[in-house]
Amino acid sequence: MIAFAYTVALSATGIYAILCGGREGRAIVGIIATLFAISFILKNALEAPIHILIASLMVDCLSLALKGWLALSSRRRWPINVAALQLVSVCTQVAIALSPAFKMAFHDLVSTVWAIPTLGVIALGIFLDRRHDHKAALKDTENGNLEA
């Protein structure tokens, strides 16, 4: 049920990001959707909890690297927040894995807890960027009209 709800939220955010988010929006949707699919396949293909843990951590580290690259190559601010949420997720997974009272169910819960806020940051960031760009364009137009 959680995977289905996340898929719906990812689809809605993805459509908005692709249509309105520019290069960063398309890139983040590509990163998240691709790694979500890979993670889903790995979780269903692997049986041993330790293998699932390692695969999940590898996918999340790859996600962190790609989101970090996007944040560093972007002139927008919201990709930095997305990368920061991913960093928190990776650090939390490592801490849980190193815990002597490790429980796979808790790992699964914590590894997905930042997924929905990340989609919210993406949507809000794109909205705020578009609003800023629109205001800047209006200001440039007004300044251009005053100078003419």
DSSP file (Angstrom, degrees, kcal/mol; ACC not computed):
  #  RESIDUE AA STRUCTURE BP1 BP2  ACC     N-H-->O    O-->H-N    N-H-->O    O-->H-N    TCO  KAPPA ALPHA  PHI   PSI    X-CA   Y-CA   Z-CA
    1    1 A M     >        0   0    0      0, 0.0     4,-2.5     0, 0.0     5,-0.2   0.000 360.0 360.0 360.0 -41.0    0.0    0.0    0.0
    2    2 A I  H  >  +     0   0    0      1,-0.2     4,-2.7     2,-0.2     5,-0.2   0.908 360.0  51.5 -64.8 -41.1    2.8    2.4    0.9
    3    3 A A  H  > S+     0   0    0      1,-0.2     4,-2.3     2,-0.2    -1,-0.2   0.894 110.5  49.1 -62.9 -39.2    4.6    1.7   -2.5
    4    4 A F  H  > S+     0   0    0      2,-0.2     4,-2.2     1,-0.2    -2,-0.2   0.932 111.8  47.8 -65.9 -45.5    1.3    2.4   -4.3
    5    5 A A  H  X S+     0   0    0     -4,-2.5     4,-2.4     1,-0.2    -2,-0.2   0.907 113.4  48.3 -62.0 -41.8    0.8    5.7   -2.5
    6    6 A Y  H  X S+     0   0    0     -4,-2.7     4,-3.2     1,-0.2     5,-0.2   0.895 108.7  54.0 -65.5 -38.9    4.3    6.7   -3.1
    7    7 A T  H  X S+     0   0    0     -4,-2.3     4,-2.3     2,-0.2    -2,-0.2   0.905 110.1  47.1 -61.6 -41.6    4.0    5.8   -6.8
    8    8 A V  H  X S+     0   0    0     -4,-2.2     4,-2.4     2,-0.2    -2,-0.2   0.931 114.8  45.9 -64.6 -46.2    0.9    8.0   -7.1
    9    9 A A  H  X S+     0   0    0     -4,-2.4     4,-2.6     1,-0.2     5,-0.2   0.902 113.5  49.6 -64.2 -40.8    2.7   10.9   -5.3
   10   10 A L  H  X S+     0   0    0     -4,-3.2     4,-2.8     2,-0.2    -1,-0.2   0.893 110.6  50.8 -64.1 -40.2    5.8   10.4   -7.4
   11   11 A S  H  X S+     0   0    0     -4,-2.3     4,-2.5    -5,-0.2    -2,-0.2   0.935 112.4  45.3 -63.3 -46.6    3.8   10.4  -10.6
   12   12 A A  H  X S+     0   0    0     -4,-2.4     4,-2.0     2,-0.2    -2,-0.2   0.940 117.8  43.2 -63.9 -46.9    2.0   13.6   -9.7
   13   13 A T  H  X S+     0   0    0     -4,-2.6     4,-3.0     1,-0.2    -2,-0.2   0.897 113.0  54.4 -64.5 -39.6    5.2   15.4   -8.6
   14   14 A G  H  X S+     0   0    0     -4,-2.8     4,-2.7    -5,-0.2     5,-0.2   0.904 107.0  48.7 -62.1 -43.6    7.0   14.0  -11.7
   15   15 A I  H  X S+     0   0    0     -4,-2.5     4,-2.4     2,-0.2     5,-0.2   0.935 114.4  46.3 -62.3 -45.7    4.5   15.3  -14.1
   16   16 A Y  H  X S+     0   0    0     -4,-2.0     4,-2.7    -5,-0.2     5,-0.4   0.922 113.9  48.2 -62.0 -44.5    4.7   18.8  -12.5
   17   17 A A  H  X S+     0   0    0     -4,-3.0     4,-2.2     3,-0.2     9,-0.3   0.894 113.0  47.5 -65.4 -40.3    8.5   18.7  -12.4
   18   18 A I  H  < S+     0   0    0     -4,-2.7     4,-0.3     7,-0.2    -1,-0.2   0.915 118.7  40.3 -67.3 -42.2    8.8   17.6  -16.0
   19   19 A L  H  < S+     0   0    0     -4,-2.4    -2,-0.2    -5,-0.2    -1,-0.2   0.851 136.5  12.9 -75.3 -34.7    6.3   20.3  -17.2
   20   20 A C  H  < S+     0   0    0     -4,-2.7    -3,-0.2    -5,-0.2    -2,-0.2   0.538 108.6  76.4-121.7 -10.2    7.4   23.2  -15.0
   21   21 A G  S  X S-     0   0    0     -4,-2.2     4,-1.8    -5,-0.4     3,-0.4   0.455  74.8-152.0 -93.0  -0.3   10.8   22.3  -13.4
   22   22 A G  H  >  -     0   0    0     -4,-0.3     4,-2.3     1,-0.2    -1,-0.2  -0.239  61.2 -24.2  65.7-155.7   13.1   22.8  -16.3
   23   23 A R  H  > S+     0   0    0      1,-0.2     4,-2.4     2,-0.2    -1,-0.2   0.899 142.6  49.9 -58.4 -44.2   16.4   20.9  -16.5
   24   24 A E  H  > S+     0   0    0     -3,-0.4     4,-2.8     2,-0.2     5,-0.2   0.903 109.9  50.6 -64.6 -41.6   16.5   20.3  -12.7
   25   25 A G  H  X S+     0   0    0     -4,-1.8     4,-2.0     2,-0.2    -7,-0.2   0.923 112.9  45.2 -62.9 -45.3   12.9   19.0  -12.6
   26   26 A R  H  X S+     0   0    0     -4,-2.3     4,-2.1    -9,-0.3    -1,-0.2   0.906 114.6  49.6 -65.2 -40.4   13.5   16.5  -15.4
   27   27 A A  H  X S+     0   0    0     -4,-2.4     4,-2.5    -5,-0.2    -2,-0.2   0.925 110.7  48.0 -65.5 -44.9   16.7   15.4  -13.9
   28   28 A I  H  X S+     0   0    0     -4,-2.8     4,-2.8     1,-0.2     5,-0.3   0.888 111.8  50.2 -66.9 -37.1   15.4   14.8  -10.4
   29   29 A V  H  X S+     0   0    0     -4,-2.0     4,-2.7    -5,-0.2     5,-0.4   0.916 111.1  49.6 -65.4 -41.6   12.4   12.9  -11.8
   30   30 A G  H  X S+     0   0    0     -4,-2.1     4,-1.9    -5,-0.2     5,-0.3   0.921 113.5  46.2 -61.2 -43.9   14.7   10.7  -13.8
   31   31 A I  H  X S+     0   0    0     -4,-2.5     4,-2.3     2,-0.2     5,-0.2   0.962 117.8  40.8 -63.1 -52.9   16.9   10.0  -10.8
   32   32 A I  H  X S+     0   0    0     -4,-2.8     4,-2.3     1,-0.2     5,-0.2   0.929 117.1  46.7 -66.7 -46.3   14.1    9.3   -8.4
   33   33 A A  H  X S+     0   0    0     -4,-2.7     4,-2.1    -5,-0.3    -1,-0.2   0.916 114.5  47.0 -64.5 -42.8   12.0    7.2  -10.8
   34   34 A T  H  X S+     0   0    0     -4,-1.9     4,-2.4    -5,-0.4    -1,-0.2   0.942 116.1  43.2 -64.4 -47.6   14.9    5.1  -12.1
   35   35 A L  H  X S+     0   0    0     -4,-2.3     4,-2.5    -5,-0.3    -1,-0.2   0.809 110.9  56.1 -71.8 -28.1   16.2    4.4   -8.6
   36   36 A F  H  X S+     0   0    0     -4,-2.3     4,-2.4    -5,-0.2    -1,-0.2   0.925 110.2  45.8 -64.4 -44.6   12.8    3.7   -7.2
   37   37 A A  H  X S+     0   0    0     -4,-2.1     4,-2.4     2,-0.2    -2,-0.2   0.924 113.8  48.2 -64.6 -44.4   12.3    1.1   -9.9
   38   38 A I  H  X S+     0   0    0     -4,-2.4     4,-2.6     1,-0.2    -2,-0.2   0.922 112.3  49.4 -61.7 -43.8   15.7   -0.4   -9.3
   39   39 A S  H  X S+     0   0    0     -4,-2.5     4,-2.5     1,-0.2    -2,-0.2   0.906 110.4  50.4 -62.5 -42.3   15.1   -0.5   -5.6
   40   40 A F  H  X S+     0   0    0     -4,-2.4     4,-1.6     2,-0.2    -1,-0.2   0.917 112.1  47.3 -61.9 -44.4   11.7   -2.2   -6.1
   41   41 A I  H  X S+     0   0    0     -4,-2.4     4,-1.7     1,-0.2    -2,-0.2   0.926 113.1  48.3 -64.0 -45.6   13.2   -4.8   -8.3
   42   42 A L  H  X S+     0   0    0     -4,-2.6     4,-2.3     1,-0.2    -2,-0.2   0.902 109.1  52.4 -63.7 -41.6   16.1   -5.5   -5.9
   43   43 A K  H  < S+     0   0    0     -4,-2.5    -1,-0.2     1,-0.2    -2,-0.2   0.853 114.8  42.6 -64.4 -33.1   13.8   -5.8   -2.9
   44   44 A N  H  < S+     0   0    0     -4,-1.6    -1,-0.2    -5,-0.2    -2,-0.2   0.730 116.4  47.8 -84.2 -22.0   11.7   -8.4   -4.7
   45   45 A A  H  < S+     0   0    0     -4,-1.7     2,-0.3    -5,-0.1    -2,-0.2   0.783 102.1  69.8 -87.5 -29.6   14.6  -10.3   -6.1
   46   46 A L     <  -     0   0    0     -4,-2.3     0, 0.0    -5,-0.2     0, 0.0  -0.633  51.9-178.5 -94.0 149.0   16.7  -10.6   -3.0
   47   47 A E        +     0   0    0     -2,-0.3    -1,-0.1     1,-0.0    -4,-0.0   0.773  56.7  82.3-112.2 -42.2   15.7  -12.8    0.0
   48   48 A A  S >> S-     0   0    0      1,-0.1     4,-2.1     2,-0.0     3,-0.5  -0.491  73.1-136.4 -72.5 130.9   18.3  -12.3    2.7
   49   49 A P  H 3> S+     0   0    0      0, 0.0     4,-2.6     0, 0.0     5,-0.2   0.851 104.3  54.7 -55.3 -36.5   17.7   -9.3    4.8
   50   50 A I  H 3> S+     0   0    0      1,-0.2     4,-2.4     2,-0.2     5,-0.2   0.882 107.7  49.6 -67.2 -35.9   21.4   -8.4    4.8
   51   51 A H  H <> S+     0   0    0     -3,-0.5     4,-2.6     2,-0.2    -1,-0.2   0.891 111.3  49.0 -68.0 -38.9   21.4   -8.4    1.0
   52   52 A I  H  X S+     0   0    0     -4,-2.1     4,-2.8     2,-0.2     5,-0.2   0.919 111.5  50.3 -64.6 -43.1   18.4   -6.2    0.9
   53   53 A L  H  X S+     0   0    0     -4,-2.6     4,-2.5    -5,-0.2    -2,-0.2   0.935 112.8  45.4 -59.8 -48.3   20.0   -3.8    3.4
   54   54 A I  H  X S+     0   0    0     -4,-2.4     4,-2.4     2,-0.2    -2,-0.2   0.917 114.5  48.0 -64.1 -43.8   23.2   -3.6    1.3
   55   55 A A  H  X S+     0   0    0     -4,-2.6     4,-2.5     2,-0.2    -2,-0.2   0.916 112.6  49.1 -63.3 -43.0   21.3   -3.2   -2.0
   56   56 A S  H  X S+     0   0    0     -4,-2.8     4,-2.5     1,-0.2    -2,-0.2   0.916 112.2  47.9 -62.3 -44.0   19.1   -0.5   -0.4
   57   57 A L  H  X S+     0   0    0     -4,-2.5     4,-2.3    -5,-0.2    -1,-0.2   0.888 111.3  50.7 -66.0 -38.6   22.1    1.4    1.0
   58   58 A M  H  X S+     0   0    0     -4,-2.4     4,-2.3     2,-0.2    -2,-0.2   0.919 111.6  47.4 -64.8 -43.0   23.9    1.2   -2.4
   59   59 A V  H  X S+     0   0    0     -4,-2.5     4,-2.4     1,-0.2    -2,-0.2   0.914 113.4  48.5 -63.7 -42.3   20.9    2.6   -4.2
   60   60 A D  H  X S+     0   0    0     -4,-2.5     4,-2.3     2,-0.2    -2,-0.2   0.858 110.2  50.9 -69.2 -34.0   20.6    5.3   -1.7
   61   61 A C  H  X S+     0   0    0     -4,-2.3     4,-2.4     2,-0.2    -1,-0.2   0.901 111.0  48.8 -67.8 -39.8   24.3    6.2   -1.9
   62   62 A L  H  X S+     0   0    0     -4,-2.3     4,-2.6     2,-0.2    -2,-0.2   0.913 110.8  51.3 -62.2 -42.5   24.0    6.4   -5.7
   63   63 A S  H  X S+     0   0    0     -4,-2.4     4,-2.8     1,-0.2     5,-0.2   0.907 109.1  50.5 -60.3 -42.5   20.9    8.6   -5.2
   64   64 A L  H  X S+     0   0    0     -4,-2.3     4,-2.6     2,-0.2    -2,-0.2   0.921 110.6  49.1 -61.4 -44.6   22.9   10.9   -2.9
   65   65 A A  H  X S+     0   0    0     -4,-2.4     4,-2.3     2,-0.2    -2,-0.2   0.922 114.4  44.5 -62.1 -44.6   25.7   11.1   -5.4
   66   66 A L  H  X S+     0   0    0     -4,-2.6     4,-2.3     2,-0.2    -2,-0.2   0.904 115.4  46.8 -68.8 -40.9   23.4   12.0   -8.3
   67   67 A K  H  X S+     0   0    0     -4,-2.8     4,-2.4    -5,-0.2    16,-0.3   0.868 112.0  51.7 -68.8 -35.8   21.3   14.4   -6.2
   68   68 A G  H  X S+     0   0    0     -4,-2.6     4,-2.4    -5,-0.2    -2,-0.2   0.916 109.5  49.7 -64.2 -43.3   24.5   16.0   -5.0
   69   69 A W  H  X S+     0   0    0     -4,-2.3     4,-1.9     2,-0.2    -2,-0.2   0.925 111.3  49.3 -59.9 -44.6   25.7   16.4   -8.5
   70   70 A L  H  X S+     0   0    0     -4,-2.3     4,-0.6     1,-0.2    -2,-0.2   0.916 110.9  49.9 -61.8 -42.8   22.4   18.0   -9.5
   71   71 A A  H >< S+     0   0    0     -4,-2.4     3,-0.6     8,-0.3    -1,-0.2   0.906 113.0  46.2 -62.6 -41.7   22.6   20.4   -6.6
   72   72 A L  H 3< S+     0   0    0     -4,-2.4    -1,-0.2     1,-0.2    -2,-0.2   0.783 115.3  46.1 -72.9 -26.6   26.2   21.4   -7.5
   73   73 A S  H 3< S+     0   0    0     -4,-1.9     2,-0.3    -5,-0.2    -1,-0.2   0.429 100.1  87.3 -95.5   1.8   25.4   21.9  -11.1
   74   74 A S    <<  -     0   0    0     -3,-0.6     6,-0.0    -4,-0.6    -4,-0.0  -0.698  61.3-153.2-104.3 151.9   22.2   23.8  -10.7
   75   75 A R  S    S+     0   0    0     -2,-0.3     2,-0.2     0, 0.0    -1,-0.1   0.440  76.9  91.5 -94.9  -2.5   21.5   27.5  -10.2
   76   76 A R        -     0   0    0      1,-0.1     4,-0.2    -5,-0.0    -2,-0.1  -0.527  69.7-144.3 -87.9 158.4   18.4   26.6   -8.3
   77   77 A R  S >> S+     0   0    0     -2,-0.2     3,-1.3    48,-0.1     4,-0.9   0.779  84.9  73.1 -94.3 -29.4   18.3   26.2   -4.5
   78   78 A W  H 3> S+     0   0    0      1,-0.3     4,-2.0     2,-0.2     3,-0.3   0.811  86.5  64.2 -63.0 -30.4   15.8   23.4   -4.0
   79   79 A P  H 3> S+     0   0    0      0, 0.0     4,-2.4     0, 0.0    -8,-0.3   0.827  97.7  58.2 -61.7 -26.7   18.1   20.6   -5.3
   80   80 A I  H <> S+     0   0    0     -3,-1.3     4,-2.2     2,-0.2    -2,-0.2   0.913 106.3  47.9 -65.1 -41.5   20.4   21.3   -2.3
   81   81 A N  H  X S+     0   0    0     -4,-0.9     4,-2.3    -3,-0.3    -1,-0.2   0.883 110.5  51.5 -66.1 -38.3   17.5   20.6    0.0
   82   82 A V  H  X S+     0   0    0     -4,-2.0     4,-1.9     2,-0.2    -2,-0.2   0.925 111.4  47.2 -64.1 -44.0   16.7   17.4   -1.9
   83   83 A A  H  X S+     0   0    0     -4,-2.4     4,-2.2   -16,-0.3    -2,-0.2   0.876 110.2  53.7 -64.2 -37.1   20.3   16.3   -1.6
   84   84 A A  H  X S+     0   0    0     -4,-2.2     4,-2.2     2,-0.2    -2,-0.2   0.909 107.6  49.6 -65.4 -41.7   20.3   17.2    2.1
   85   85 A L  H  X S+     0   0    0     -4,-2.3     4,-2.1     1,-0.2    -1,-0.2   0.887 110.6  50.9 -63.2 -37.6   17.2   15.0    2.8
   86   86 A Q  H  X S+     0   0    0     -4,-1.9     4,-2.5     2,-0.2    -2,-0.2   0.887 107.5  53.2 -66.5 -38.1   18.9   12.2    0.9
   87   87 A L  H  X S+     0   0    0     -4,-2.2     4,-2.6     2,-0.2     5,-0.2   0.911 108.4  50.1 -62.0 -42.6   22.0   12.6    3.1
   88   88 A V  H  X S+     0   0    0     -4,-2.2     4,-2.4     1,-0.2    -1,-0.2   0.914 110.4  50.6 -61.1 -42.7   19.9   12.4    6.2
   89   89 A S  H  X S+     0   0    0     -4,-2.1     4,-2.3     2,-0.2    -2,-0.2   0.921 111.8  46.3 -62.5 -45.0   18.3    9.2    4.8
   90   90 A V  H  X S+     0   0    0     -4,-2.5     4,-2.4     2,-0.2    -2,-0.2   0.931 113.3  48.7 -64.5 -45.6   21.7    7.6    4.1
   91   91 A C  H  X S+     0   0    0     -4,-2.6     4,-2.3     1,-0.2    -1,-0.2   0.884 111.2  50.8 -62.6 -38.4   23.1    8.5    7.5
   92   92 A T  H  X S+     0   0    0     -4,-2.4     4,-2.4    -5,-0.2    -1,-0.2   0.913 109.7  50.1 -65.1 -42.7   20.0    7.2    9.2
   93   93 A Q  H  X S+     0   0    0     -4,-2.3     4,-2.6     2,-0.2    -2,-0.2   0.912 110.9  49.1 -62.5 -41.9   20.3    3.9    7.3
   94   94 A V  H  X S+     0   0    0     -4,-2.4     4,-2.0     2,-0.2    -1,-0.2   0.925 111.2  49.9 -63.4 -44.0   24.0    3.5    8.3
   95   95 A A  H  X S+     0   0    0     -4,-2.3     4,-0.7     1,-0.2    -2,-0.2   0.902 112.6  46.9 -62.1 -41.2   23.2    4.2   11.9
   96   96 A I  H >< S+     0   0    0     -4,-2.4     3,-0.8     1,-0.2    -1,-0.2   0.921 110.9  51.7 -66.4 -43.3   20.4    1.7   12.0
   97   97 A A  H 3< S+     0   0    0     -4,-2.6    -1,-0.2     1,-0.3    -2,-0.2   0.846 111.4  47.6 -63.0 -33.6   22.6   -0.9   10.2
   98   98 A L  H 3< S+     0   0    0     -4,-2.0    -1,-0.3    -5,-0.2    -2,-0.2   0.595  89.1 108.5 -82.4 -11.3   25.3   -0.4   12.8
   99   99 A S    X<  -     0   0    0     -3,-0.8     3,-1.1    -4,-0.7    -3,-0.0  -0.421  69.9-138.8 -68.8 137.7   22.9   -0.6   15.7
  100  100 A P  T 3  S+     0   0    0      0, 0.0    -1,-0.1     0, 0.0    -4,-0.0   0.743 104.8  54.7 -68.0 -20.3   23.2   -3.8   17.8
  101  101 A A  T 3  S+     0   0    0     -5,-0.1    -2,-0.1     2,-0.1    -3,-0.1  -0.145  82.2 167.2-102.0  37.2   19.4   -4.0   17.9
  102  102 A F    <   -     0   0    0     -3,-1.1     2,-0.4    -5,-0.1    -5,-0.1  -0.253  13.1-175.3 -58.2 132.3   19.0   -3.8   14.1
  103  103 A K     >  -     0   0    0      1,-0.1     4,-2.0    -7,-0.1     3,-0.2  -0.995  22.5-147.2-131.3 126.3   15.5   -4.7   12.9
  104  104 A M  H  > S+     0   0    0     -2,-0.4     4,-2.6     1,-0.2     5,-0.2   0.867  99.2  56.1 -61.6 -38.4   14.9   -4.9    9.1
  105  105 A A  H  > S+     0   0    0      1,-0.2     4,-2.0     2,-0.2    -1,-0.2   0.900 108.2  47.8 -62.7 -39.6   11.3   -3.6    9.5
  106  106 A F  H  > S+     0   0    0     -3,-0.2     4,-2.7     2,-0.2     5,-0.2   0.894 110.0  53.2 -66.7 -39.6   12.6   -0.5   11.2
  107  107 A H  H  X S+     0   0    0     -4,-2.0     4,-2.6     1,-0.2    -2,-0.2   0.926 108.6  49.8 -59.7 -45.5   15.2    0.0    8.5
  108  108 A D  H  X S+     0   0    0     -4,-2.6     4,-0.8     1,-0.2    -1,-0.2   0.905 112.9  47.0 -61.1 -42.2   12.5   -0.2    5.8
  109  109 A L  H >X S+     0   0    0     -4,-2.0     3,-0.8     1,-0.2     4,-0.8   0.950 116.0  42.7 -64.2 -49.9   10.3    2.4    7.6
  110  110 A V  H 3< S+     0   0    0     -4,-2.7     4,-0.5     1,-0.2     3,-0.4   0.837 107.8  59.8 -69.3 -33.0   13.2    4.8    8.2
  111  111 A S  H 3< S+     0   0    0     -4,-2.6    -1,-0.2    -5,-0.2    -2,-0.2   0.719 114.9  36.2 -69.9 -17.7   14.6    4.4    4.7
  112  112 A T  H XX S+     0   0    0     -3,-0.8     3,-1.5    -4,-0.8     4,-0.5   0.476  90.3  92.5-108.7  -4.2   11.4    5.6    3.2
  113  113 A V  T 3< S+     0   0    0     -4,-0.8     3,-0.2    -3,-0.4    -2,-0.1   0.802  88.8  47.1 -64.5 -28.5   10.4    8.2    5.8
  114  114 A W  T 3> S+     0   0    0     -4,-0.5     4,-1.7     1,-0.2    -1,-0.3   0.466  89.4  88.2 -90.6  -0.9   12.0   11.1    3.9
  115  115 A A  H <> S+     0   0    0     -3,-1.5     4,-1.7     2,-0.2    -1,-0.2   0.933  89.5  42.8 -66.3 -47.8   10.6   10.1    0.5
  116  116 A I  H  X S+     0   0    0     -4,-0.5     4,-2.1    -3,-0.2    -1,-0.2   0.930 113.3  50.9 -68.9 -45.3    7.3   12.1    0.7
  117  117 A P  H  > S+     0   0    0      0, 0.0     4,-2.5     0, 0.0    -1,-0.2   0.873 107.5  56.4 -58.6 -33.3    8.9   15.3    2.2
  118  118 A T  H  X S+     0   0    0     -4,-1.7     4,-2.3     2,-0.2    -2,-0.2   0.922 106.3  48.5 -62.7 -43.3   11.4   15.1   -0.7
  119  119 A L  H  X S+     0   0    0     -4,-1.7     4,-2.5     1,-0.2    -1,-0.2   0.885 110.9  51.9 -63.9 -37.0    8.6   15.2   -3.2
  120  120 A G  H  X S+     0   0    0     -4,-2.1     4,-2.8     2,-0.2     5,-0.3   0.904 108.5  50.1 -64.3 -41.3    7.1   18.1   -1.3
  121  121 A V  H  X S+     0   0    0     -4,-2.5     4,-2.8     2,-0.2     5,-0.2   0.902 110.9  50.3 -63.4 -41.0   10.4   20.0   -1.4
  122  122 A I  H  X S+     0   0    0     -4,-2.3     4,-2.5     2,-0.2     5,-0.2   0.962 114.1  43.0 -61.5 -52.1   10.6   19.4   -5.2
  123  123 A A  H  X S+     0   0    0     -4,-2.5     4,-2.3     1,-0.2    -2,-0.2   0.922 118.0  44.8 -62.4 -45.6    7.1   20.6   -5.9
  124  124 A L  H  X S+     0   0    0     -4,-2.8     4,-2.9     2,-0.2     5,-0.2   0.908 112.8  51.9 -65.5 -41.9    7.4   23.6   -3.5
  125  125 A G  H  X S+     0   0    0     -4,-2.8     4,-2.5    -5,-0.3    -2,-0.2   0.913 111.0  46.7 -61.7 -43.6   10.9   24.5   -4.9
  126  126 A I  H  X S+     0   0    0     -4,-2.5     4,-2.6    -5,-0.2    -1,-0.2   0.920 112.8  50.6 -64.5 -43.0    9.7   24.5   -8.5
  127  127 A F  H  X S+     0   0    0     -4,-2.3     4,-2.4    -5,-0.2    -2,-0.2   0.940 112.8  45.3 -59.7 -48.0    6.7   26.6   -7.6
  128  128 A L  H  X S+     0   0    0     -4,-2.9     4,-2.5     1,-0.2    -1,-0.2   0.884 112.4  51.6 -66.1 -38.3    8.8   29.1   -5.8
  129  129 A D  H  X S+     0   0    0     -4,-2.5     4,-2.9    -5,-0.2    -1,-0.2   0.924 111.0  47.8 -62.3 -43.8   11.4   29.2   -8.6
  130  130 A R  H  X S+     0   0    0     -4,-2.6     4,-2.4     2,-0.2    -2,-0.2   0.902 111.8  49.7 -64.3 -40.6    8.6   29.8  -11.2
  131  131 A R  H  X S+     0   0    0     -4,-2.4     4,-2.4    -5,-0.2    -2,-0.2   0.924 113.0  47.0 -64.2 -43.1    7.1   32.6   -9.0
  132  132 A H  H  X S+     0   0    0     -4,-2.5     4,-2.7     2,-0.2    -2,-0.2   0.930 112.4  49.2 -63.0 -46.0   10.5   34.2   -8.7
  133  133 A D  H  X S+     0   0    0     -4,-2.9     4,-2.3     1,-0.2    -1,-0.2   0.890 111.4  50.3 -61.3 -39.4   11.2   33.9  -12.4
  134  134 A H  H  X S+     0   0    0     -4,-2.4     4,-2.3     2,-0.2    -1,-0.2   0.921 112.0  46.6 -65.1 -44.5    7.8   35.4  -13.2
  135  135 A K  H  X S+     0   0    0     -4,-2.4     4,-2.4     2,-0.2    -2,-0.2   0.898 112.7  50.2 -64.7 -39.9    8.3   38.4  -10.8
  136  136 A A  H  X S+     0   0    0     -4,-2.7     4,-2.5     2,-0.2    -2,-0.2   0.897 110.4  49.9 -65.3 -39.7   11.8   38.9  -12.2
  137  137 A A  H  X S+     0   0    0     -4,-2.3     4,-2.3     2,-0.2    -2,-0.2   0.902 111.3  48.8 -65.7 -40.6   10.5   38.9  -15.8
  138  138 A L  H  X S+     0   0    0     -4,-2.3     4,-2.7     2,-0.2    -2,-0.2   0.910 111.7  49.4 -64.1 -41.5    7.8   41.4  -14.9
  139  139 A K  H  X S+     0   0    0     -4,-2.4     4,-2.6     2,-0.2    -2,-0.2   0.915 111.3  48.9 -64.4 -42.7   10.3   43.6  -13.2
  140  140 A D  H  X S+     0   0    0     -4,-2.5     4,-2.3     2,-0.2    -1,-0.2   0.891 111.8  49.9 -62.6 -39.6   12.6   43.4  -16.3
  141  141 A T  H  X S+     0   0    0     -4,-2.3     4,-2.3     2,-0.2    -2,-0.2   0.924 111.6  47.7 -65.5 -44.1    9.6   44.3  -18.5
  142  142 A E  H  X S+     0   0    0     -4,-2.7     4,-2.0     1,-0.2    -2,-0.2   0.915 113.6  47.5 -63.7 -42.6    8.7   47.2  -16.4
  143  143 A N  H  X S+     0   0    0     -4,-2.6     4,-1.8     1,-0.2    -1,-0.2   0.874 111.6  51.2 -65.4 -37.2   12.3   48.5  -16.3
  144  144 A G  H  X S+     0   0    0     -4,-2.3     4,-1.0    -5,-0.2    -1,-0.2   0.880 110.4  48.8 -66.2 -38.0   12.5   48.0  -20.1
  145  145 A N  H  < S+     0   0    0     -4,-2.3    -2,-0.2     1,-0.2    -1,-0.2   0.845 109.9  51.6 -71.3 -33.6    9.3   50.0  -20.6
  146  146 A L  H  < S+     0   0    0     -4,-2.0    -1,-0.2     1,-0.2    -2,-0.2   0.855 109.7  49.7 -70.6 -34.2   10.5   52.8  -18.4
  147  147 A E  H  <        0   0    0     -4,-1.8    -1,-0.2     1,-0.2    -2,-0.2   0.743 360.0 360.0 -76.5 -22.4   13.8   53.1  -20.2
  148  148 A A     <        0   0    0     -4,-1.0    -1,-0.2    -5,-0.1    -2,-0.2   0.462 360.0 360.0 -79.7 360.0   12.1   53.2  -23.7
